[in-house]
Amino acid sequence: MSTNASTMKLRFSPTSPYVRKVMVTATEVGLADLIEKIPTNTQNPDDPIGKVNPLAKVPTLELEDGRILFDSPVICEYLDSLHDGPRVFPSAGAPRWQALQQQALGDGILDAAILAMLEGRRPEEKRWQPWVDKQLQKVRNAIAQLEAQSDELAGGGLTIGQITVACALGYIDFRFAGEQWQASHPRLAAWYQGFSARPSMVNNQPPEA
Ligand SMILES: N[C@@H](CCC(=O)N[C@@H](CS)C(=O)NCC(=O)O)C(=O)O
């Protein structure tokens, strides 16, 4: 793969699964070496992230010409436009919609899991367990759908759908290890085990994983 792309700055947190998704994509398309990672504390109101992204979220990508890109689907598609190898965003037709749908499902697992995780960080008397249960049920429903669609996930070349789903499942194992989804979803588990062994996944794991 070759590229004429310039260096980029990625505002990042090492535990963010959306950042992992961006870095796995960057690695797979051969651009990881062009990315300078800027540690970011989204909980600190004085962190410069608030000046470049009004949503103050990671990942946020700063290009050399000053353009700012977020969120992870936009950043990943941008990175995919910079190289001349096989695309992780299929260009058209059914393969494109399948990859984008898988990406949405993976991102949706993450959105629900993060809401459940954040609820656990509230003072105990303010936590609302039915809310946590509802979010975790979304995660379980999505994993059940992925098990049913595991042939589609495993087929064809590398896509943003596969990358996102793998990062989402990795986050469930990282933050919700008690879910133990593998035994009851054997085909998805087999696919995930193989995908997780890719160097791009291994080299971009969250720190405590
Ligand atoms: N849809 C966004 C989600 C990004 C996101 O929620 N990032 C979290 C970290 S995992 C964050 O920055 N949270 C800080 C906040 O919400 O203030 C994406 O795909 O990039």
The ligand as an SDF file (V2000), in Angstrom:
LIG
                    3D

 20 19  0  0  0  0  0  0  0  0999 V2000
  -19.7360    8.0990   18.2840 N   0  0  0  0  0  0  0  0  0  0  0  0
  -18.4310    8.4430   18.8000 C   0  0  0  0  0  0  0  0  0  0  0  0
  -18.3420    8.0630   20.2700 C   0  0  0  0  0  0  0  0  0  0  0  0
  -17.0810    8.6200   20.9200 C   0  0  0  0  0  0  0  0  0  0  0  0
  -17.1520    8.5440   22.4490 C   0  0  0  0  0  0  0  0  0  0  0  0
  -18.2420    8.4210   23.0420 O   0  0  0  0  0  0  0  0  0  0  0  0
  -15.9950    8.6380   23.0810 N   0  0  0  0  0  0  0  0  0  0  0  0
  -15.9340    8.6270   24.5310 C   0  0  0  0  0  0  0  0  0  0  0  0
  -14.7320    7.8230   25.0150 C   0  0  0  0  0  0  0  0  0  0  0  0
  -14.9400    6.1090   24.7650 S   0  0  0  0  0  0  0  0  0  0  0  0
  -15.7330   10.0560   25.0220 C   0  0  0  0  0  0  0  0  0  0  0  0
  -14.9190   10.7840   24.5010 O   0  0  0  0  0  0  0  0  0  0  0  0
  -16.4830   10.4470   26.0530 N   0  0  0  0  0  0  0  0  0  0  0  0
  -16.3350   11.7290   26.6850 C   0  0  0  0  0  0  0  0  0  0  0  0
  -17.6380   12.4450   26.8300 C   0  0  0  0  0  0  0  0  0  0  0  0
  -18.6820   11.9330   26.3980 O   0  0  0  0  0  0  0  0  0  0  0  0
  -17.6090   13.5320   27.3920 O   0  0  0  0  0  0  0  0  0  0  0  0
  -17.3490    7.7670   17.9510 C   0  0  0  0  0  0  0  0  0  0  0  0
  -17.6790    6.7810   17.2510 O   0  0  0  0  0  0  0  0  0  0  0  0
  -16.2080    8.2360   17.8980 O   0  0  0  0  0  0  0  0  0  0  0  0
  1  2  1  0
  2  3  1  0
  2 18  1  0
  3  4  1  0
  4  5  1  0
  5  6  2  0
  5  7  1  0
  7  8  1  0
  8  9  1  0
  8 11  1  0
  9 10  1  0
 11 12  2  0
 11 13  1  0
 13 14  1  0
 14 15  1  0
 15 16  2  0
 15 17  1  0
 18 19  2  0
 18 20  1  0
M  END
$$$$
